[in-house]
Each structure stands twice: as structure tokens, then as C-alpha cells.
Amino acid sequence: MNSLNWQPTASIDNLRRRAQLLADIRRFFAERNVMEVETPALSQATVTDEHLHCFSTEFIGPGAANGKILYLQTSPEYAMKRLLAAGSGAIYQLAKAYRNEEAGRFHNPEFTMLEWYRPGFDHFALMQELDELVQQLLHCGPATQITYQQAFIQHLGLDPLIADLSMLRNAAIQLGHGELAANENDCDTLLQLLFCDGVEPHIGAEAPCFVYDFPASQASLAKLNPEDPRVAQRFELYFKQLELANGFHELDDPTEQKARFERDNQKRIAAGRPPRPIDPYLLAALEAGLPPCAGVAVGVDRLMMLAMDAEQIKDVLSFSVDNA
Amino acid sequence: MAFYSTNEFKAGLKIMLDGEPCNVLENEYVKPGKGQAFNRVKIRKLISGKVLEKTFKSGDTVEGADVMDLEMAYLYNDGEFWHFMNNTSFEQLAADKAAVGDNAKWLAENDVVILTLWNGAPITVTPPNFVELEIVETDPGVKGDTAGTGGKPATLSTGAVVRVPLFVQQGEVIKVDTRSGEYVSRVQK
């Protein structure tokens, strides 16, 4: 029995530093009058994202004698938007998020997410605030910024906003992904492959790097850029080959949001996956009015990895999925 | 033949790629937060020995390769084939030059080696990490040199040539690391 690996995957010293960083994050927001909130980990609806796989469980109890499916949140976004619509003002949350099918050097199916929303901010103002937080936590220099389009042109010599399927395939073939490219008919999948292999390794090496203005096809819950509707007001933050954050100038149009959820579900069906129930509470909150705001989700464990120079995510987790 | 999804990829799994059996060395999961997940897989092609990286979409499946490792004793070389025997079943197999390759120089009679079979036919022969072989030819060394500096070439009973310290003499048996081709020590007869 002694051979059973019961020990934590992180050293106690790393856990101590983790506690300090969590305290630093809370202080950062307390100083700025951003309210800490907690929202449910279990909810009746979930995300429709094509590439997010949720866990579900069954609630049996009063009002649910025959069982009711509840989903573990992939992020606290929908519940936090309902708080915003209810007049919460600026809020943040340190929450566990759960994503099925994700495990590896930089992924654990259960991880800690820092998510916050700033009414009155656009995505640029929020990028600035995130930059300040990251500088404080990691003692690094200020972040650089580049548009998604510029990043592709600079590192792959390809304009992602005009490239067609065959151009994307050719670029993937040049990176050595011939077989994958030949069988891939989805432009966004190829863009993501090219980004992972052809852009990410070349950005954010010295200082964190914001990539913004993602293609409208990858808008997710971001507003489209009114000056160039080919792109969405979405950003991501990269540092030392780690994707640290994803943020939006938040979409507040319930009709557009519903249409995007439905489009997601059509893609899911086309890919042979079951559609997901669309969250009626979120749509009702958007209907009632989401204050203009920007929001961002940060992978806290990855921040910890950078702060502690850790090789793998499990080095900063008390227990990884392998011995959870 | 079985098919394996990327979730089943781990070091040691044998899969088919470009018509060649391959050994999975590493499997790294890569996923943009909102995007398609990929597996960046490091693979060794078992026939050419080439190591390469290949990216799969997570969830894709690949045909498994019917590859197995067998412990067998080396018997003899008939000029064209190297013959091996399973010490338990006494079954014999012959491997050709392509399978034995450079490792022929480490094969001493009765040594137990690993034969890697693909669809029942040997594709590689892996000698033990350490072999003990007799020196059949080397120049007499300078007396008194025990530091092992410099060294001299020595031809072993199997034809392999390794550098040995000056004090090691013809007729002695030495231990050699087959992975590096380096002399390790003298062996008491």
C-alpha cells in the first residue's frame, strides 16, 4: 500500500507560494473596489462551445425525484453576467472550472479560474488592468500588443482574414502538417493549428503579449468590432508559450447571443455531438440589460506555473487528476 | 487490427504511420482555450529509426501496429541471415541484414537479444546494453599505463572495434556498452 502515490503533486513550498499569490490577487481587487463573488459550480444549462466539453452529474432530491441533469461550469461567465445585469457593479471570482477531455502538461480537467468584469470598460481598458495584475504577480515588464491579423502576417506571412481554405492548408503543410491539413475542411481549425504552431512559439517570450481582434468566426461572447466586422473585440494573453487569459468586450445583444448559441449547436450536431441546452437565464438577463462591460478569464494555475518556474501544471496543484 | 484514439497514445504504444510501424515516445496535449484540441506526438519509426513529431486532432484514431518484442538467443550467421532461437519454445527465427544492421557487430553466440517483430517478421535486433567480448587483436600497450588515457583500438571476437585503455591486452575479455560502443571494464575470465 505504501507504493500508492498519496503525496501532493506540488511541493509544500509551492503551495505556500500559491496561497500568497491568491492573497495578492484578492488584495489587487480589494484595492480597486471590485467585489468578490461566488456563483454555483453546478447549473442547469451549460456552454454550447464546439470545443468545450463539460462534465455533468445528476441531482436527485426535493423537486427532482427522477433526477435532473446538472452541469459543472466550464467557467463562471453566465452566472457572473446575471449578477452584472442585476446591478452588481464590478465583480471578480476565483473559482474552480471543469473541462472534460483536457489533461496534460498545461491542462488539468479541474482548474482555478480568475474571472472579472468591469462595467464601463472596453477590452483595451481591461487589457491594461490585466497587464497591471500580471506585472505585480510575475514581476515582469509591461505587455506588448498585436492584432491577430498582424501576428499571422508577421510570423506566417499569411493574412488570416482573407486566407481561404487552400491557403490555410498550404501554410499548414509548410509547418509539416500535411496529412492533418489535407483532411481538414474547417478554416478555424486550421487557423488554430497555425496559431499554436506558427504564432504562439514566437510571441510573448520576453514580456506578456496580448493578441486581439480575433476573427469574427471565433468571436465567442465578444462584440464584433464596429469598424471592421471581420473581427471581434476579443483578446488573449500569452507569455512564455502559455495561454494565460481570454477576454471580451462583452456581447450584450440577446438576439445575437442566441443566434451564436444556435450556430454553435448546429456545428455540434454536424460534428456528431449532442447539442447543449441554451441557458435561458443568461438570455433573460441579457434581455433585461447587461451594462456595457468587458470581462476576462485568467488561468490561475498557469500564472502560478510562471511565478514558480514550474514545468507542469501538476507542480502547482495540490493533487492533479492522476491522484485526485 | 485495433485502432487507437489520441487519448490512448502513451509512450510505448505501437502505431502505423505512412505504412511504417512506429513507437510513440511522447504525447503532448495542446489546446487553445476556445479552440480545437491537438496532440503533438513524438514518434520513432521502427524501421528507419527516424524520430519525428506529428500533430493530430484530439480524438482522431490511428491504426495500431502489430509489433512485439521477443527475447531470443543468437545462434549463428549463415552469411545472409542471422538466426535466433526462443530458449523456451525452441522456435527459430531468421533476421536479414536490414533488421540486424550495425548491431551485427555485438552479436555473440548464445547472448539473449530482443527481436522486434512486425506482423511476425523481425524488423530490428537489439543487443543487451552490455556485452562481454574477447579481444582478438590489439597492439601491445605501454607497460605501466594504468590511467587509461589515450587508449588504442581493439578488435573483438564479433568484429567490432572499440577503443580500450593501453593496459588491456589481446586475449582478454572486456565489457562494452553497446549503446555508445564504449569500453566499460575488463572481465575476469
Chai-1 contact restraints between the chains, C-beta under 6 A:
chainA,res_idxA,chainB,res_idxB,connection_type,confidence,min_distance_angstrom,max_distance_angstrom,comment,restraint_id
A,H51,B,G35,contact,1.0,0.0,6.0,A-B,restraint_1
A,H51,B,Q36,contact,1.0,0.0,6.0,A-B,restraint_2
A,G104,B,Y29,contact,1.0,0.0,6.0,A-B,restraint_3
A,H107,B,Y29,contact,1.0,0.0,6.0,A-B,restraint_4
A,H177,B,T55,contact,1.0,0.0,6.0,A-B,restraint_5
A,L180,B,T55,contact,1.0,0.0,6.0,A-B,restraint_6
A,T189,B,Q36,contact,1.0,0.0,6.0,A-B,restraint_7
A,Q192,B,P32,contact,1.0,0.0,6.0,A-B,restraint_8
A,Q192,B,G35,contact,1.0,0.0,6.0,A-B,restraint_9
A,Q192,B,Q36,contact,1.0,0.0,6.0,A-B,restraint_10
A,C196,B,V30,contact,1.0,0.0,6.0,A-B,restraint_11
A,S220,B,K34,contact,1.0,0.0,6.0,A-B,restraint_12
A,E243,B,G33,contact,1.0,0.0,6.0,A-B,restraint_13
A,N246,B,G33,contact,1.0,0.0,6.0,A-B,restraint_14
